[in-house]
């Protein structure tokens, strides 16, 4: 639930935000000891922490997706578990199951790895849909049902999922309902030449193993989330957020008539909420107590790319959702 601050921030509030957000740079520096480059990836993982949202990372194997998530968990005083998704994984392997005790003649609960703070769902699209859907209740309701009882998940609870591109062998497409549960879908790209050289120098030795320190605790993150709720977002900027999402559904009404044939379905109202919340979290990370239009534009591709379903015409002409989003951002007037 987004709490909207109705008045512009005072100098005292601005100073408080700037002070309370200082841990972001500490965490970024600590992660940077292991993860070379990939600033975009690290920043968006921290945004996920601040927004209490789940994050989906897509990229080719070997781009440090899993390592980035593991390093993030190592830098935070929190419980972390990992599930390696495979074709033979069962829903009970994720949420848990009822175990019969013949001696006592009753059942007891064996909780699955979903009962944690940070859950790495590694290569999530290599398991069939029935396993992927086992995460849905936990991701949305922050609880799971085993037998006839529901059990709350720890607070905070965040799913960090990695996937390989769907044209890779042995992958399944994630259901659209599950995709919508992720606040961000991140596209992880190859490092630059200089970054790859740094990676080589840092990892060329067999015994090279960097260790990171825990620099942030759960209480700090939960406190920061409350401050994110207090970030000011102007009414005109809220209208801009709504217009961007509406343009993904009916682009012709927002100056992008040429996109209508390329969109099968647009972003859901959940995208509207996520876009505003991500803009507020980005402002917090930068030590500001108010959201700017650029904040919204910066996070829009990550919030919208997995929520815009392209048409067959778009696939035929090799037009991606990112290209559609770029056109929408150009078409909708900025306040």
Phi, psi and omega per residue, in radians:
X1 nan 2.176 -3.123
X2 -1.570 2.199 3.031
X3 -1.660 2.152 -3.082
X4 -1.747 2.102 3.093
X5 -1.330 2.270 -2.985
X6 -1.623 -0.209 -3.106
X7 -2.118 2.590 3.111
X8 -1.037 2.671 -3.073
X9 -1.236 2.563 3.044
X10 -1.491 2.858 3.080
X11 -0.993 -0.607 3.132
X12 -1.166 -0.720 3.114
X13 -1.148 -0.697 3.103
X14 -1.066 -0.740 -3.133
X15 -1.169 -0.642 3.123
X16 -1.137 -0.768 3.117
X17 -1.068 -0.777 -3.119
X18 -1.077 -0.698 -3.137
X19 -1.246 -0.796 -3.059
X20 -1.238 -0.365 -3.126
X21 -1.559 0.089 -3.081
X22 -1.121 -0.415 -3.124
X23 -1.188 -0.366 -3.115
X24 -1.079 -0.790 -3.140
X25 -1.186 -0.615 3.099
X26 -1.108 -0.780 -3.140
X27 -1.143 -0.719 3.133
X28 -1.086 -0.759 3.124
X29 -1.121 -0.693 -3.119
X30 -1.175 -0.770 3.092
X31 -1.088 -0.618 -3.124
X32 -1.104 -0.268 3.069
X33 -1.224 -0.428 3.141
X34 -1.869 -0.817 -3.070
X35 -1.646 1.949 -3.138
X36 -1.588 2.274 -3.061
X37 1.239 -2.535 3.089
X38 0.893 0.677 3.130
X39 -1.026 -0.726 3.123
X40 -1.007 -0.788 -3.126
X41 -1.099 -0.827 -3.110
X42 -1.111 -0.775 -3.140
X43 -1.064 -0.724 -3.104
X44 -1.255 -0.542 3.056
X45 -1.128 -0.697 3.099
X46 -1.189 -0.654 3.052
X47 -1.035 -0.695 3.095
X48 -1.054 -0.706 3.085
X49 -1.062 -0.757 -3.063
X50 -1.257 -0.531 -3.094
X51 -1.611 -0.052 -3.089
X52 1.024 0.642 -3.100
X53 -2.004 2.894 3.116
X54 -1.684 2.584 -3.017
X55 -2.191 2.341 3.091
X56 -1.939 2.210 -3.136
X57 -1.946 2.184 3.115
X58 -2.090 2.340 3.099
X59 3.132 2.912 3.123
X60 -1.140 2.747 3.094
X61 -1.047 2.547 3.047
X62 1.571 0.185 -3.103
X63 -1.759 0.330 3.020
X64 1.242 0.449 3.100
X65 -1.133 -0.930 -3.137
X66 -1.130 -0.732 -3.138
X67 -1.087 -0.665 -3.138
X68 -1.124 -0.743 3.131
X69 -1.161 -0.766 3.137
X70 -1.114 -0.709 3.129
X71 -1.140 -0.712 3.083
X72 -1.005 -0.790 -3.132
X73 -1.150 -0.588 3.129
X74 -1.196 -0.418 -3.107
X75 -1.550 -0.076 -3.105
X76 -2.108 2.472 3.106
X77 -1.410 1.423 -3.056
X78 -2.603 2.898 3.106
X79 -1.532 2.348 -3.070
X80 -2.282 2.374 3.053
X81 -2.400 2.723 -3.100
X82 -2.255 2.417 3.026
X83 -2.101 2.171 3.058
X84 -1.584 1.910 -3.080
X85 -1.356 2.206 -3.128
X86 -2.346 2.852 -3.109
X87 -1.061 -0.419 -3.106
X88 -1.719 0.167 3.120
X89 -1.204 2.517 3.132
X90 -1.959 2.698 3.098
X91 -0.967 -0.640 3.130
X92 -1.123 -0.439 3.092
X93 -1.212 -0.267 -3.131
X94 -1.751 -0.925 -3.019
X95 -1.652 -0.409 -3.085
X96 1.941 -3.098 -3.070
X97 -2.746 3.034 3.046
X98 -1.621 2.277 3.127
X99 -1.954 2.251 -3.132
X100 -1.498 2.289 3.092
X101 -1.821 1.803 -3.072
X102 -1.155 -0.481 -3.118
X103 -1.194 -0.753 -3.118
X104 -1.648 -0.201 3.100
X105 1.224 0.520 3.120
X106 -2.493 3.091 3.133
X107 -1.841 2.592 2.985
X108 -2.291 2.762 -3.068
X109 -1.514 2.260 2.970
X110 -1.909 1.793 -3.058
X111 -1.276 2.484 -3.135
X112 -1.514 3.128 -3.089
X113 -1.181 -0.146 3.104
X114 -1.166 -0.316 3.129
X115 -1.426 1.406 -3.118
X116 -2.760 3.088 3.092
X117 -1.510 -0.898 3.094
X118 -2.002 2.131 -3.136
X119 -2.021 2.099 3.045
X120 -1.624 1.962 3.044
X121 -1.686 1.595 -2.979
X122 -1.429 2.259 -3.100
X123 0.908 0.959 -3.017
X124 -1.044 -0.502 -3.081
X125 -1.548 0.296 3.002
X126 -1.746 0.023 3.059
X127 -1.898 2.659 -3.134
X128 -1.182 2.923 -3.012
X129 -1.041 -0.594 -3.094
X130 -1.111 -0.527 3.111
X131 -1.385 -0.741 3.110
X132 -1.046 -0.684 -3.125
X133 -1.224 -0.321 3.086
X134 -1.103 -0.384 3.112
X135 -1.429 -0.314 -2.949
X136 -1.011 -0.852 -3.101
X137 -1.084 -0.765 3.136
X138 -1.116 -0.701 -3.108
X139 -1.182 -0.648 -3.072
X140 -1.618 -0.810 -3.012
X141 -1.681 -0.145 -3.085
X142 0.995 0.641 3.052
X143 -2.698 2.822 3.032
X144 -2.304 2.667 3.132
X145 -1.922 2.159 3.088
X146 -2.144 2.081 -3.019
X147 1.212 -2.179 3.140
X148 -1.936 0.289 -3.132
X149 -2.176 2.578 3.088
X150 -1.841 2.477 -3.088
X151 -2.200 2.209 3.139
X152 -1.229 2.561 3.084
X153 -1.531 2.756 -3.138
X154 -1.057 2.749 3.079
X155 -1.966 2.175 0.005
X156 -1.426 2.856 3.052
X157 -2.304 2.226 -3.070
X158 -2.524 2.273 3.076
X159 -1.724 2.172 3.037
X160 -1.992 1.849 -3.028
X161 -1.897 2.433 3.023
X162 -1.944 2.600 3.069
X163 -2.561 2.639 3.013
X164 -1.568 2.693 3.098
X165 -0.930 2.525 -2.973
X166 -1.189 -0.190 3.084
X167 -1.515 0.041 3.066
X168 -1.366 2.614 -3.089
X169 -1.162 2.409 3.072
X170 1.415 0.385 3.134
X171 -1.928 2.685 3.080
X172 -2.104 2.583 3.040
X173 -1.291 2.392 3.083
X174 -1.274 2.498 3.085
X175 -1.052 2.540 -3.119
X176 -1.056 -0.611 3.127
X177 -1.109 -0.620 3.123
X178 -1.318 -0.669 3.107
X179 -1.004 -0.659 -3.094
X180 -1.190 -0.305 3.129
X181 -1.350 -0.307 3.117
X182 -1.480 2.230 3.121
X183 -1.221 -0.607 3.123
X184 -2.245 2.552 2.820
X185 -2.083 2.053 -3.072
X186 -1.793 2.363 3.043
X187 -1.754 1.979 -3.084
X188 -1.635 2.109 -3.070
X189 -1.832 2.986 3.112
X190 -1.173 2.605 3.101
X191 -1.246 2.860 3.075
X192 -1.294 3.023 -3.130
X193 -1.062 -0.790 -3.134
X194 -1.132 -0.710 3.128
X195 -1.154 -0.677 3.131
X196 -1.163 -0.590 3.075
X197 -1.160 -0.695 3.068
X198 -1.113 -0.696 3.103
X199 -1.075 -0.742 3.120
X200 -1.090 -0.804 -3.125
X201 -1.140 -0.575 -3.091
X202 -1.415 -0.365 -3.017
X203 -2.189 0.293 -3.080
X204 -1.374 -0.224 -3.130
X205 -1.691 2.474 -3.130
X206 -1.071 -0.657 -3.041
X207 -1.607 0.077 -3.078
X208 -1.243 2.091 3.141
X209 -2.604 1.884 3.123
X210 -1.454 2.527 3.102
X211 -2.113 2.330 3.132
X212 -1.824 2.819 3.131
X213 -1.819 2.689 3.045
X214 -1.392 1.998 -3.033
X215 -1.982 -0.134 -3.132
X216 -2.384 2.432 3.068
X217 -1.882 2.921 -3.088
X218 -1.079 -0.671 -3.111
X219 -1.050 -0.676 3.119
X220 -1.122 -0.739 3.140
X221 -1.149 -0.756 3.133
X222 -1.133 -0.658 3.090
X223 -1.148 -0.682 3.129
X224 -1.160 -0.612 3.105
X225 -1.071 -0.666 3.103
X226 -1.151 -0.621 3.101
X227 -1.235 -0.594 3.071
X228 -1.041 -0.674 3.104
X229 -1.065 -0.445 -3.088
X230 -1.585 -0.070 3.107
X231 -1.097 2.369 -3.081
X232 -1.425 2.283 3.026
X233 -2.243 2.080 -3.043
X234 -1.144 2.660 -3.129
X235 -1.052 -0.655 3.113
X236 -1.136 -0.568 3.110
X237 -1.277 -0.587 3.040
X238 -1.100 -0.725 3.105
X239 -1.114 -0.634 3.101
X240 -1.104 -0.730 3.103
X241 -1.070 -0.809 3.138
X242 -1.098 -0.724 -3.136
X243 -1.114 -0.661 3.115
X244 -1.084 -0.765 -3.133
X245 -1.212 -0.720 3.105
X246 -1.103 -0.593 3.113
X247 -1.163 -0.412 3.083
X248 -1.333 -0.299 3.120
X249 -1.694 -0.779 -3.130
X250 -2.276 1.306 -3.064
X251 -1.073 -0.503 -3.121
X252 -1.088 -0.493 -3.133
X253 -1.433 -0.085 -3.100
X254 -2.220 0.564 3.004
X255 1.406 0.260 -3.133
X256 -2.244 0.985 -3.084
X257 -1.019 -0.570 -3.086
X258 -1.218 -0.130 -3.135
X259 -1.621 -0.214 -2.992
X260 -1.027 -0.626 -3.109
X261 -1.312 -0.233 -3.035
X262 -1.762 -0.092 -3.095
X263 -1.983 2.088 3.091
X264 -1.485 -0.736 3.032
X265 -2.627 2.527 -3.085
X266 -1.644 -2.984 -3.070
X267 -1.303 2.650 -3.102
X268 -1.516 2.954 3.040
X269 -1.004 -0.447 3.069
X270 -1.061 -0.548 3.102
X271 -1.165 -0.647 3.114
X272 -1.060 -0.824 3.128
X273 -1.106 -0.784 -3.095
X274 -1.129 -0.670 -3.110
X275 -1.142 -0.767 3.106
X276 -1.152 -0.762 -3.115
X277 -1.149 -0.719 3.124
X278 -1.144 -0.642 3.076
X279 -1.098 -0.703 3.110
X280 -1.161 -0.710 3.129
X281 -1.151 -0.659 3.113
X282 -1.153 -0.679 3.069
X283 -1.074 -0.729 3.104
X284 -1.069 -0.788 -3.137
X285 -1.026 -0.554 -3.130
X286 -1.606 0.156 3.056
X287 1.318 0.423 -3.139
X288 -1.929 2.604 -3.139
X289 -1.748 0.230 -3.142
X290 -2.546 2.694 -3.114
X291 -1.672 2.444 3.064
X292 -1.919 2.815 3.065
X293 -1.000 -0.587 -3.139
X294 -1.142 -0.568 3.064
X295 -1.023 -0.798 -3.134
X296 -1.126 -0.761 -3.120
X297 -1.150 -0.599 -3.117
X298 -1.175 -0.660 -3.069
X299 -1.642 -0.216 -3.060
X300 -0.974 -0.809 3.137
X301 -1.037 -0.692 -3.107
X302 -1.235 -0.534 -3.136
X303 -1.418 -0.565 -2.963
X304 -1.780 -0.407 -2.939
X305 -1.072 -0.537 -3.124
X306 -1.645 -0.023 -3.116
X307 -1.845 -0.196 3.067
X308 -1.695 2.047 -3.129
X309 -1.657 2.046 -3.089
X310 -1.388 2.736 -3.115
X311 -1.534 3.054 3.086
X312 -1.135 -0.567 3.097
X313 -1.095 -0.709 3.121
X314 -1.134 -0.724 3.116
X315 -1.130 -0.696 -3.137
X316 -1.125 -0.635 -3.133
X317 -1.657 0.126 3.100
X318 0.981 0.803 3.069
X319 -1.781 2.107 -3.068
X320 -1.594 2.899 3.093
X321 -1.123 -0.545 3.096
X322 -1.103 -0.689 3.101
X323 -1.174 -0.639 3.085
X324 -1.129 -0.761 3.138
X325 -1.097 -0.719 3.130
X326 -1.062 -0.697 3.122
X327 -1.181 -0.694 3.111
X328 -1.097 -0.759 3.134
X329 -1.099 -0.561 3.100
X330 -1.318 -0.498 -3.024
X331 -1.520 -0.640 -3.083
X332 -1.405 2.170 -3.118
X333 -1.069 2.400 3.131
X334 -1.540 2.291 -3.129
X335 -1.189 nan nan
